[in-house]
Amino acid sequence: MNLRGRNKVSPEFSMSSMTDIVFLLLVFFMLTSPAVTPEALDLLLPKGKGKTTNKQNLAISINKDLEVFINSEKISKDQLELELQKRLRGEEDPTIILRAEQSVPIQDAVTVMDIAKRNKYKIVLAVKP
């Protein structure tokens, strides 16, 4: 006597639906990753070795056209010190990241460093590793 049923459940697992989901997640993150850093400017930083701090209050960027930006907001060079004082008022251990392109004359970077020294701000020069 054969008492087996006609409907058998297959114990195999299909990975096709799992790979579809992983592929869709991969495409989603690849498309949205450039939108994660909207305040970043496209600068060619000089190369160097060293570590930077993770804590920063402001980022000052100087591009090849000698335009100065605080985070992503364009500021005139004359108003830079007043704007820094206003934005860093009340901060404990204020830190500035200076991002200057390779083609920027050293005098422009030193000017920003002098402003930081006068106001006792900690300044870190950003470089490309």
Long-range contacts (C-beta under 8 A, 24 or more apart in sequence): 38-72, 39-71, 39-72, 40-72, 41-69, 41-72, 41-99, 43-99, 43-100, 43-101, 44-101, 44-102, 44-103, 44-128, 45-99, 45-100, 45-101, 45-102, 45-126, 45-127, 45-128, 46-100, 46-102, 46-127, 46-128, 47-127, 47-128, 47-129, 48-125, 48-127, 48-128, 48-129, 49-129, 50-127, 52-97, 52-124, 52-126, 53-95, 53-124, 55-93, 55-95, 56-95, 56-96, 56-97, 56-124, 57-87, 57-88, 57-91, 57-94, 57-95, 57-96, 58-84, 58-87, 58-88, 58-94, 58-95, 58-96, 58-97, 59-96, 59-97, 59-99, 59-126, 60-96, 60-97, 60-98, 60-99, 60-112, 61-99, 61-100, 62-98, 62-99, 62-100, 62-101, 62-104, 62-108, 62-109, 62-112, 63-101, 63-104, 64-101, 64-103, 64-104, 66-104, 66-105, 66-108, 68-112, 77-111, 80-112, 80-115, 81-115, 81-118, 81-119, 84-115, 84-116, 84-119, 84-121, 85-119, 88-119, 88-121, 93-122, 94-121, 94-122, 95-121, 95-122, 95-123, 95-124, 96-121, 96-122, 96-123, 96-124, 97-123, 97-124, 97-126, 98-123, 98-124, 98-125, 98-126, 99-126, 100-125
